[in-house]
């Protein structure tokens, strides 16, 4: 069985279950459209969460790179002073 057949079988089962529940007056809100809408909303929610995580990671990476550059420039300045001191003696 391929994926499309499995999805169709699952959707038909949801439709059947929704129909049976509606016959008993339990609910009319369980159908493939509502489930698809829920899944799409959750997919967008997860995509948003992933984007948020990526932004935070990139921000931290940028901060670390900036700090590393600052440390390197300070170390270069210190080494330069040390070299001048050695040369003068």
Secondary structure in CASP SS format (residue, H / E / C, confidence):
PFRMAT SS
TARGET T0000
AUTHOR 0000-0000-0000
METHOD secondary structure of the structure
MODEL  1
X C 1.00
X C 1.00
X H 1.00
X H 1.00
X H 1.00
X H 1.00
X H 1.00
X H 1.00
X H 1.00
X H 1.00
X H 1.00
X H 1.00
X H 1.00
X H 1.00
X H 1.00
X H 1.00
X H 1.00
X H 1.00
X H 1.00
X H 1.00
X H 1.00
X H 1.00
X H 1.00
X C 1.00
X C 1.00
X C 1.00
X C 1.00
X C 1.00
X C 1.00
X C 1.00
X C 1.00
X H 1.00
X H 1.00
X H 1.00
X H 1.00
X H 1.00
X H 1.00
X H 1.00
X H 1.00
X H 1.00
X H 1.00
X H 1.00
X H 1.00
X H 1.00
X H 1.00
X H 1.00
X H 1.00
X H 1.00
X H 1.00
X H 1.00
X H 1.00
X H 1.00
X H 1.00
X H 1.00
X H 1.00
X H 1.00
X H 1.00
X H 1.00
X H 1.00
X H 1.00
X H 1.00
X H 1.00
X H 1.00
X H 1.00
X H 1.00
X H 1.00
X H 1.00
X H 1.00
X H 1.00
X H 1.00
X H 1.00
X H 1.00
X H 1.00
X H 1.00
X H 1.00
X H 1.00
X H 1.00
X H 1.00
X H 1.00
X H 1.00
X H 1.00
X H 1.00
X H 1.00
X H 1.00
X H 1.00
X H 1.00
X H 1.00
X H 1.00
X C 1.00
END
